Amino acid sequence: MLGISNAILWLFGVLALGVVLFLVRGHLTAEARARRRREKSNRPVVSRKPGPTVRLAVDVDKAKRDRKR
């Protein structure tokens, strides 16, 4: 009853394959890949740089910059 010669089984298989290909089609184009890459690269960067864990007790004289406003 569920053999390869069953036409209804083949029909459902072809229809299911068509639906899957239709749904996946948008992810496989070059435009879609480029769009996903742009969306990924334009997302805000969320990273927290932790401060120094150890502060050395060294007095370092740094020249302060003159800010002109």
PDB file of N, CA, C and O in Angstrom:
ATOM      1  N   MET A   1       0.819  -1.186   0.000  1.00  0.00           N
ATOM      2  CA  MET A   1       0.000   0.000   0.000  1.00  0.00           C
ATOM      3  C   MET A   1       0.870   1.260   0.000  1.00  0.00           C
ATOM      4  O   MET A   1       0.490   2.256  -0.615  1.00  0.00           O
ATOM      5  N   LEU A   2       2.029   1.246   0.672  1.00  0.00           N
ATOM      6  CA  LEU A   2       2.913   2.404   0.667  1.00  0.00           C
ATOM      7  C   LEU A   2       4.119   2.154  -0.231  1.00  0.00           C
ATOM      8  O   LEU A   2       5.225   2.576   0.106  1.00  0.00           O
ATOM      9  N   GLY A   3       3.944   1.510  -1.314  1.00  0.00           N
ATOM     10  CA  GLY A   3       5.045   1.211  -2.223  1.00  0.00           C
ATOM     11  C   GLY A   3       5.402   2.405  -3.083  1.00  0.00           C
ATOM     12  O   GLY A   3       4.724   3.432  -3.069  1.00  0.00           O
ATOM     13  N   ILE A   4       6.484   2.245  -3.835  1.00  0.00           N
ATOM     14  CA  ILE A   4       6.959   3.328  -4.694  1.00  0.00           C
ATOM     15  C   ILE A   4       5.971   3.598  -5.816  1.00  0.00           C
ATOM     16  O   ILE A   4       5.903   4.720  -6.318  1.00  0.00           O
ATOM     17  N   SER A   5       5.225   2.622  -6.206  1.00  0.00           N
ATOM     18  CA  SER A   5       4.297   2.792  -7.319  1.00  0.00           C
ATOM     19  C   SER A   5       3.033   3.549  -6.920  1.00  0.00           C
ATOM     20  O   SER A   5       2.188   3.823  -7.773  1.00  0.00           O
ATOM     21  N   ASN A   6       2.892   3.885  -5.666  1.00  0.00           N
ATOM     22  CA  ASN A   6       1.702   4.606  -5.217  1.00  0.00           C
ATOM     23  C   ASN A   6       1.786   6.051  -5.698  1.00  0.00           C
ATOM     24  O   ASN A   6       2.680   6.786  -5.278  1.00  0.00           O
ATOM     25  N   ALA A   7       0.882   6.466  -6.562  1.00  0.00           N
ATOM     26  CA  ALA A   7       0.901   7.801  -7.168  1.00  0.00           C
ATOM     27  C   ALA A   7       0.597   8.888  -6.142  1.00  0.00           C
ATOM     28  O   ALA A   7       1.138   9.990  -6.236  1.00  0.00           O
ATOM     29  N   ILE A   8      -0.249   8.599  -5.176  1.00  0.00           N
ATOM     30  CA  ILE A   8      -0.598   9.611  -4.177  1.00  0.00           C
ATOM     31  C   ILE A   8       0.616   9.933  -3.300  1.00  0.00           C
ATOM     32  O   ILE A   8       0.838  11.087  -2.933  1.00  0.00           O
ATOM     33  N   LEU A   9       1.400   8.899  -2.968  1.00  0.00           N
ATOM     34  CA  LEU A   9       2.610   9.115  -2.181  1.00  0.00           C
ATOM     35  C   LEU A   9       3.604   9.983  -2.950  1.00  0.00           C
ATOM     36  O   LEU A   9       4.198  10.898  -2.379  1.00  0.00           O
ATOM     37  N   TRP A  10       3.785   9.706  -4.215  1.00  0.00           N
ATOM     38  CA  TRP A  10       4.680  10.515  -5.056  1.00  0.00           C
ATOM     39  C   TRP A  10       4.179  11.955  -5.143  1.00  0.00           C
ATOM     40  O   TRP A  10       4.969  12.898  -5.091  1.00  0.00           O
ATOM     41  N   LEU A  11       2.877  12.115  -5.274  1.00  0.00           N
ATOM     42  CA  LEU A  11       2.306  13.457  -5.384  1.00  0.00           C
ATOM     43  C   LEU A  11       2.570  14.261  -4.108  1.00  0.00           C
ATOM     44  O   LEU A  11       2.987  15.417  -4.179  1.00  0.00           O
ATOM     45  N   PHE A  12       2.330  13.658  -2.951  1.00  0.00           N
ATOM     46  CA  PHE A  12       2.605  14.346  -1.698  1.00  0.00           C
ATOM     47  C   PHE A  12       4.094  14.645  -1.540  1.00  0.00           C
ATOM     48  O   PHE A  12       4.464  15.710  -1.045  1.00  0.00           O
ATOM     49  N   GLY A  13       4.937  13.726  -1.951  1.00  0.00           N
ATOM     50  CA  GLY A  13       6.384  13.932  -1.862  1.00  0.00           C
ATOM     51  C   GLY A  13       6.839  15.101  -2.719  1.00  0.00           C
ATOM     52  O   GLY A  13       7.638  15.929  -2.281  1.00  0.00           O
ATOM     53  N   VAL A  14       6.329  15.165  -3.933  1.00  0.00           N
ATOM     54  CA  VAL A  14       6.704  16.260  -4.848  1.00  0.00           C
ATOM     55  C   VAL A  14       6.181  17.585  -4.320  1.00  0.00           C
ATOM     56  O   VAL A  14       6.881  18.596  -4.380  1.00  0.00           O
ATOM     57  N   LEU A  15       4.960  17.591  -3.805  1.00  0.00           N
ATOM     58  CA  LEU A  15       4.412  18.827  -3.246  1.00  0.00           C
ATOM     59  C   LEU A  15       5.212  19.281  -2.021  1.00  0.00           C
ATOM     60  O   LEU A  15       5.497  20.469  -1.875  1.00  0.00           O
ATOM     61  N   ALA A  16       5.567  18.357  -1.156  1.00  0.00           N
ATOM     62  CA  ALA A  16       6.354  18.712   0.030  1.00  0.00           C
ATOM     63  C   ALA A  16       7.720  19.246  -0.368  1.00  0.00           C
ATOM     64  O   ALA A  16       8.194  20.227   0.205  1.00  0.00           O
ATOM     65  N   LEU A  17       8.357  18.610  -1.344  1.00  0.00           N
ATOM     66  CA  LEU A  17       9.655  19.084  -1.830  1.00  0.00           C
ATOM     67  C   LEU A  17       9.531  20.481  -2.428  1.00  0.00           C
ATOM     68  O   LEU A  17      10.401  21.327  -2.217  1.00  0.00           O
ATOM     69  N   GLY A  18       8.465  20.724  -3.166  1.00  0.00           N
ATOM     70  CA  GLY A  18       8.234  22.050  -3.744  1.00  0.00           C
ATOM     71  C   GLY A  18       8.059  23.114  -2.680  1.00  0.00           C
ATOM     72  O   GLY A  18       8.596  24.214  -2.811  1.00  0.00           O
ATOM     73  N   VAL A  19       7.314  22.803  -1.623  1.00  0.00           N
ATOM     74  CA  VAL A  19       7.105  23.760  -0.541  1.00  0.00           C
ATOM     75  C   VAL A  19       8.416  24.058   0.175  1.00  0.00           C
ATOM     76  O   VAL A  19       8.710  25.211   0.489  1.00  0.00           O
ATOM     77  N   VAL A  20       9.204  23.014   0.435  1.00  0.00           N
ATOM     78  CA  VAL A  20      10.492  23.214   1.111  1.00  0.00           C
ATOM     79  C   VAL A  20      11.414  24.066   0.251  1.00  0.00           C
ATOM     80  O   VAL A  20      12.049  24.992   0.756  1.00  0.00           O
ATOM     81  N   LEU A  21      11.493  23.765  -1.040  1.00  0.00           N
ATOM     82  CA  LEU A  21      12.351  24.568  -1.923  1.00  0.00           C
ATOM     83  C   LEU A  21      11.865  26.006  -2.014  1.00  0.00           C
ATOM     84  O   LEU A  21      12.677  26.928  -2.092  1.00  0.00           O
ATOM     85  N   PHE A  22      10.547  26.214  -2.005  1.00  0.00           N
ATOM     86  CA  PHE A  22      10.005  27.571  -2.058  1.00  0.00           C
ATOM     87  C   PHE A  22      10.370  28.356  -0.802  1.00  0.00           C
ATOM     88  O   PHE A  22      10.698  29.540  -0.884  1.00  0.00           O
ATOM     89  N   LEU A  23      10.315  27.702   0.363  1.00  0.00           N
ATOM     90  CA  LEU A  23      10.630  28.388   1.608  1.00  0.00           C
ATOM     91  C   LEU A  23      12.122  28.647   1.764  1.00  0.00           C
ATOM     92  O   LEU A  23      12.508  29.645   2.373  1.00  0.00           O
ATOM     93  N   VAL A  24      12.965  27.777   1.233  1.00  0.00           N
ATOM     94  CA  VAL A  24      14.415  27.912   1.387  1.00  0.00           C
ATOM     95  C   VAL A  24      15.007  28.831   0.316  1.00  0.00           C
ATOM     96  O   VAL A  24      16.130  29.315   0.455  1.00  0.00           O
ATOM     97  N   ARG A  25      14.253  29.062  -0.734  1.00  0.00           N
ATOM     98  CA  ARG A  25      14.739  29.846  -1.869  1.00  0.00           C
ATOM     99  C   ARG A  25      15.256  31.216  -1.460  1.00  0.00           C
ATOM    100  O   ARG A  25      16.263  31.670  -2.004  1.00  0.00           O
ATOM    101  N   GLY A  26      14.604  31.886  -0.525  1.00  0.00           N
ATOM    102  CA  GLY A  26      15.007  33.219  -0.108  1.00  0.00           C
ATOM    103  C   GLY A  26      16.330  33.245   0.639  1.00  0.00           C
ATOM    104  O   GLY A  26      16.982  34.288   0.696  1.00  0.00           O
ATOM    105  N   HIS A  27      16.740  32.115   1.214  1.00  0.00           N
ATOM    106  CA  HIS A  27      17.988  32.073   1.971  1.00  0.00           C
ATOM    107  C   HIS A  27      19.189  31.732   1.108  1.00  0.00           C
ATOM    108  O   HIS A  27      20.324  31.885   1.558  1.00  0.00           O
ATOM    109  N   LEU A  28      18.977  31.281  -0.100  1.00  0.00           N
ATOM    110  CA  LEU A  28      20.082  30.791  -0.913  1.00  0.00           C
ATOM    111  C   LEU A  28      20.566  31.780  -1.963  1.00  0.00           C
ATOM    112  O   LEU A  28      21.588  31.531  -2.603  1.00  0.00           O
ATOM    113  N   THR A  29      19.876  32.879  -2.159  1.00  0.00           N
ATOM    114  CA  THR A  29      20.290  33.826  -3.182  1.00  0.00           C
ATOM    115  C   THR A  29      21.464  34.664  -2.700  1.00  0.00           C
ATOM    116  O   THR A  29      21.683  34.810  -1.498  1.00  0.00           O
ATOM    117  N   ALA A  30      22.208  35.207  -3.633  1.00  0.00           N
ATOM    118  CA  ALA A  30      23.350  36.058  -3.288  1.00  0.00           C
ATOM    119  C   ALA A  30      22.884  37.338  -2.593  1.00  0.00           C
ATOM    120  O   ALA A  30      23.564  37.848  -1.702  1.00  0.00           O
ATOM    121  N   GLU A  31      21.721  37.853  -3.005  1.00  0.00           N
ATOM    122  CA  GLU A  31      21.183  39.059  -2.365  1.00  0.00           C
ATOM    123  C   GLU A  31      20.871  38.815  -0.899  1.00  0.00           C
ATOM    124  O   GLU A  31      21.154  39.656  -0.046  1.00  0.00           O
ATOM    125  N   ALA A  32      20.288  37.660  -0.612  1.00  0.00           N
ATOM    126  CA  ALA A  32      19.936  37.345   0.771  1.00  0.00           C
ATOM    127  C   ALA A  32      21.186  37.193   1.628  1.00  0.00           C
ATOM    128  O   ALA A  32      21.214  37.646   2.773  1.00  0.00           O
ATOM    129  N   ARG A  33      22.215  36.561   1.083  1.00  0.00           N
ATOM    130  CA  ARG A  33      23.463  36.426   1.847  1.00  0.00           C
ATOM    131  C   ARG A  33      24.072  37.794   2.114  1.00  0.00           C
ATOM    132  O   ARG A  33      24.546  38.060   3.219  1.00  0.00           O
ATOM    133  N   ALA A  34      24.063  38.661   1.109  1.00  0.00           N
ATOM    134  CA  ALA A  34      24.618  40.005   1.285  1.00  0.00           C
ATOM    135  C   ALA A  34      23.793  40.801   2.295  1.00  0.00           C
ATOM    136  O   ALA A  34      24.352  41.541   3.105  1.00  0.00           O
ATOM    137  N   ARG A  35      22.470  40.653   2.253  1.00  0.00           N
ATOM    138  CA  ARG A  35      21.609  41.363   3.201  1.00  0.00           C
ATOM    139  C   ARG A  35      21.867  40.891   4.631  1.00  0.00           C
ATOM    140  O   ARG A  35      21.942  41.707   5.549  1.00  0.00           O
ATOM    141  N   ARG A  36      22.001  39.586   4.822  1.00  0.00           N
ATOM    142  CA  ARG A  36      22.290  39.079   6.165  1.00  0.00           C
ATOM    143  C   ARG A  36      23.650  39.553   6.648  1.00  0.00           C
ATOM    144  O   ARG A  36      23.817  39.859   7.828  1.00  0.00           O
ATOM    145  N   ARG A  37      24.627  39.618   5.745  1.00  0.00           N
ATOM    146  CA  ARG A  37      25.958  40.088   6.131  1.00  0.00           C
ATOM    147  C   ARG A  37      25.910  41.557   6.527  1.00  0.00           C
ATOM    148  O   ARG A  37      26.539  41.952   7.509  1.00  0.00           O
ATOM    149  N   ARG A  38      25.163  42.380   5.767  1.00  0.00           N
ATOM    150  CA  ARG A  38      25.028  43.799   6.109  1.00  0.00           C
ATOM    151  C   ARG A  38      24.330  43.973   7.450  1.00  0.00           C
ATOM    152  O   ARG A  38      24.755  44.779   8.278  1.00  0.00           O
ATOM    153  N   GLU A  39      23.250  43.210   7.664  1.00  0.00           N
ATOM    154  CA  GLU A  39      22.533  43.325   8.936  1.00  0.00           C
ATOM    155  C   GLU A  39      23.432  42.921  10.092  1.00  0.00           C
ATOM    156  O   GLU A  39      23.394  43.531  11.161  1.00  0.00           O
ATOM    157  N   LYS A  40      24.226  41.909   9.878  1.00  0.00           N
ATOM    158  CA  LYS A  40      25.108  41.435  10.946  1.00  0.00           C
ATOM    159  C   LYS A  40      26.199  42.456  11.240  1.00  0.00           C
ATOM    160  O   LYS A  40      26.534  42.684  12.403  1.00  0.00           O
ATOM    161  N   SER A  41      26.762  43.079  10.193  1.00  0.00           N
ATOM    162  CA  SER A  41      27.864  44.007  10.415  1.00  0.00           C
ATOM    163  C   SER A  41      27.382  45.371  10.900  1.00  0.00           C
ATOM    164  O   SER A  41      28.174  46.140  11.445  1.00  0.00           O
ATOM    165  N   ASN A  42      26.108  45.685  10.716  1.00  0.00           N
ATOM    166  CA  ASN A  42      25.594  46.985  11.151  1.00  0.00           C
ATOM    167  C   ASN A  42      24.934  46.932  12.515  1.00  0.00           C
ATOM    168  O   ASN A  42      24.410  47.946  12.977  1.00  0.00           O
ATOM    169  N   ARG A  43      24.943  45.799  13.164  1.00  0.00           N
ATOM    170  CA  ARG A  43      24.381  45.706  14.507  1.00  0.00           C
ATOM    171  C   ARG A  43      25.279  46.438  15.487  1.00  0.00           C
ATOM    172  O   ARG A  43      26.493  46.505  15.293  1.00  0.00           O
ATOM    173  N   PRO A  44      24.686  46.985  16.538  1.00  0.00           N
ATOM    174  CA  PRO A  44      25.533  47.657  17.530  1.00  0.00           C
ATOM    175  C   PRO A  44      26.441  46.656  18.240  1.00  0.00           C
ATOM    176  O   PRO A  44      26.055  45.522  18.527  1.00  0.00           O
ATOM    177  N   VAL A  45      27.631  47.106  18.504  1.00  0.00           N
ATOM    178  CA  VAL A  45      28.595  46.246  19.168  1.00  0.00           C
ATOM    179  C   VAL A  45      28.364  46.334  20.669  1.00  0.00           C
ATOM    180  O   VAL A  45      28.369  47.421  21.247  1.00  0.00           O
ATOM    181  N   VAL A  46      28.164  45.200  21.279  1.00  0.00           N
ATOM    182  CA  VAL A  46      27.937  45.153  22.714  1.00  0.00           C
ATOM    183  C   VAL A  46      29.114  44.412  23.323  1.00  0.00           C
ATOM    184  O   VAL A  46      29.169  43.182  23.328  1.00  0.00           O
ATOM    185  N   SER A  47      30.041  45.183  23.831  1.00  0.00           N
ATOM    186  CA  SER A  47      31.179  44.566  24.502  1.00  0.00           C
ATOM    187  C   SER A  47      31.599  45.488  25.633  1.00  0.00           C
ATOM    188  O   SER A  47      31.674  46.707  25.477  1.00  0.00           O
ATOM    189  N   ARG A  48      31.861  44.895  26.733  1.00  0.00           N
ATOM    190  CA  ARG A  48      32.316  45.672  27.880  1.00  0.00           C
ATOM    191  C   ARG A  48      33.763  45.319  28.138  1.00  0.00           C
ATOM    192  O   ARG A  48      34.114  44.160  28.362  1.00  0.00           O
ATOM    193  N   LYS A  49      34.581  46.329  28.103  1.00  0.00           N
ATOM    194  CA  LYS A  49      35.987  46.101  28.386  1.00  0.00           C
ATOM    195  C   LYS A  49      36.184  46.272  29.887  1.00  0.00           C
ATOM    196  O   LYS A  49      35.998  47.368  30.414  1.00  0.00           O
ATOM    197  N   PRO A  50      36.544  45.237  30.553  1.00  0.00           N
ATOM    198  CA  PRO A  50      36.741  45.393  32.003  1.00  0.00           C
ATOM    199  C   PRO A  50      37.966  46.243  32.294  1.00  0.00           C
ATOM    200  O   PRO A  50      38.937  46.241  31.537  1.00  0.00           O
ATOM    201  N   GLY A  51      37.906  46.956  33.383  1.00  0.00           N
ATOM    202  CA  GLY A  51      39.031  47.791  33.781  1.00  0.00           C
ATOM    203  C   GLY A  51      40.188  46.932  34.258  1.00  0.00           C
ATOM    204  O   GLY A  51      40.072  45.710  34.349  1.00  0.00           O
ATOM    205  N   PRO A  52      41.284  47.567  34.556  1.00  0.00           N
ATOM    206  CA  PRO A  52      42.432  46.786  35.021  1.00  0.00           C
ATOM    207  C   PRO A  52      42.131  46.129  36.362  1.00  0.00           C
ATOM    208  O   PRO A  52      41.525  46.737  37.244  1.00  0.00           O
ATOM    209  N   THR A  53      42.557  44.896  36.500  1.00  0.00           N
ATOM    210  CA  THR A  53      42.280  44.180  37.741  1.00  0.00           C
ATOM    211  C   THR A  53      43.314  44.521  38.804  1.00  0.00           C
ATOM    212  O   THR A  53      43.024  44.451  39.998  1.00  0.00           O
ATOM    213  N   VAL A  54      44.504  44.885  38.383  1.00  0.00           N
ATOM    214  CA  VAL A  54      45.573  45.220  39.328  1.00  0.00           C
ATOM    215  C   VAL A  54      46.134  46.578  38.936  1.00  0.00           C
ATOM    216  O   VAL A  54      46.504  46.797  37.783  1.00  0.00           O
ATOM    217  N   ARG A  55      46.193  47.475  39.891  1.00  0.00           N
ATOM    218  CA  ARG A  55      46.821  48.776  39.628  1.00  0.00           C
ATOM    219  C   ARG A  55      48.188  48.785  40.278  1.00  0.00           C
ATOM    220  O   ARG A  55      48.341  48.500  41.465  1.00  0.00           O
ATOM    221  N   LEU A  56      49.145  49.110  39.491  1.00  0.00           N
ATOM    222  CA  LEU A  56      50.507  49.149  40.015  1.00  0.00           C
ATOM    223  C   LEU A  56      50.733  50.464  40.745  1.00  0.00           C
ATOM    224  O   LEU A  56      50.226  51.510  40.339  1.00  0.00           O
ATOM    225  N   ALA A  57      51.492  50.400  41.815  1.00  0.00           N
ATOM    226  CA  ALA A  57      51.783  51.585  42.615  1.00  0.00           C
ATOM    227  C   ALA A  57      53.002  52.295  42.051  1.00  0.00           C
ATOM    228  O   ALA A  57      54.014  52.453  42.733  1.00  0.00           O
ATOM    229  N   VAL A  58      52.894  52.714  40.816  1.00  0.00           N
ATOM    230  CA  VAL A  58      54.001  53.395  40.149  1.00  0.00           C
ATOM    231  C   VAL A  58      53.506  54.769  39.738  1.00  0.00           C
ATOM    232  O   VAL A  58      52.442  54.894  39.131  1.00  0.00           O
ATOM    233  N   ASP A  59      54.259  55.782  40.060  1.00  0.00           N
ATOM    234  CA  ASP A  59      53.885  57.139  39.703  1.00  0.00           C
ATOM    235  C   ASP A  59      54.481  57.452  38.334  1.00  0.00           C
ATOM    236  O   ASP A  59      55.694  57.610  38.195  1.00  0.00           O
ATOM    237  N   VAL A  60      53.634  57.539  37.350  1.00  0.00           N
ATOM    238  CA  VAL A  60      54.076  57.812  35.984  1.00  0.00           C
ATOM    239  C   VAL A  60      53.591  59.204  35.616  1.00  0.00           C
ATOM    240  O   VAL A  60      52.394  59.491  35.666  1.00  0.00           O
ATOM    241  N   ASP A  61      54.521  60.057  35.250  1.00  0.00           N
ATOM    242  CA  ASP A  61      54.153  61.404  34.838  1.00  0.00           C
ATOM    243  C   ASP A  61      53.808  61.389  33.362  1.00  0.00           C
ATOM    244  O   ASP A  61      54.663  61.143  32.511  1.00  0.00           O
ATOM    245  N   LYS A  62      52.559  61.653  33.074  1.00  0.00           N
ATOM    246  CA  LYS A  62      52.112  61.710  31.685  1.00  0.00           C
ATOM    247  C   LYS A  62      51.833  63.157  31.336  1.00  0.00           C
ATOM    248  O   LYS A  62      51.254  63.902  32.127  1.00  0.00           O
ATOM    249  N   ALA A  63      52.248  63.540  30.156  1.00  0.00           N
ATOM    250  CA  ALA A  63      51.975  64.895  29.693  1.00  0.00           C
ATOM    251  C   ALA A  63      50.502  64.996  29.343  1.00  0.00           C
ATOM    252  O   ALA A  63      49.975  64.189  28.578  1.00  0.00           O
ATOM    253  N   LYS A  64      49.845  65.999  29.912  1.00  0.00           N
ATOM    254  CA  LYS A  64      48.427  66.163  29.628  1.00  0.00           C
ATOM    255  C   LYS A  64      48.267  66.931  28.327  1.00  0.00           C
ATOM    256  O   LYS A  64      49.007  67.869  28.030  1.00  0.00           O
ATOM    257  N   ARG A  65      47.301  66.509  27.586  1.00  0.00           N
ATOM    258  CA  ARG A  65      47.042  67.166  26.301  1.00  0.00           C
ATOM    259  C   ARG A  65      46.263  68.448  26.536  1.00  0.00           C
ATOM    260  O   ARG A  65      45.417  68.528  27.426  1.00  0.00           O
ATOM    261  N   ASP A  66      46.562  69.436  25.730  1.00  0.00           N
ATOM    262  CA  ASP A  66      45.801  70.693  25.790  1.00  0.00           C
ATOM    263  C   ASP A  66      44.592  70.551  24.877  1.00  0.00           C
ATOM    264  O   ASP A  66      44.718  70.352  23.668  1.00  0.00           O
ATOM    265  N   ARG A  67      43.432  70.657  25.483  1.00  0.00           N
ATOM    266  CA  ARG A  67      42.207  70.560  24.666  1.00  0.00           C
ATOM    267  C   ARG A  67      41.760  71.947  24.281  1.00  0.00           C
ATOM    268  O   ARG A  67      41.654  72.838  25.124  1.00  0.00           O
ATOM    269  N   LYS A  68      41.503  72.121  23.030  1.00  0.00           N
ATOM    270  CA  LYS A  68      40.991  73.404  22.537  1.00  0.00           C
ATOM    271  C   LYS A  68      39.538  73.184  22.156  1.00  0.00           C
ATOM    272  O   LYS A  68      39.202  72.310  21.357  1.00  0.00           O
ATOM    273  N   ARG A  69      38.690  74.007  22.756  1.00  0.00           N
ATOM    274  CA  ARG A  69      37.262  73.879  22.448  1.00  0.00           C
ATOM    275  C   ARG A  69      36.747  75.102  21.775  1.00  0.00           C
ATOM    276  O   ARG A  69      35.563  75.171  21.442  1.00  0.00           O
TER     277      ARG A  69
END
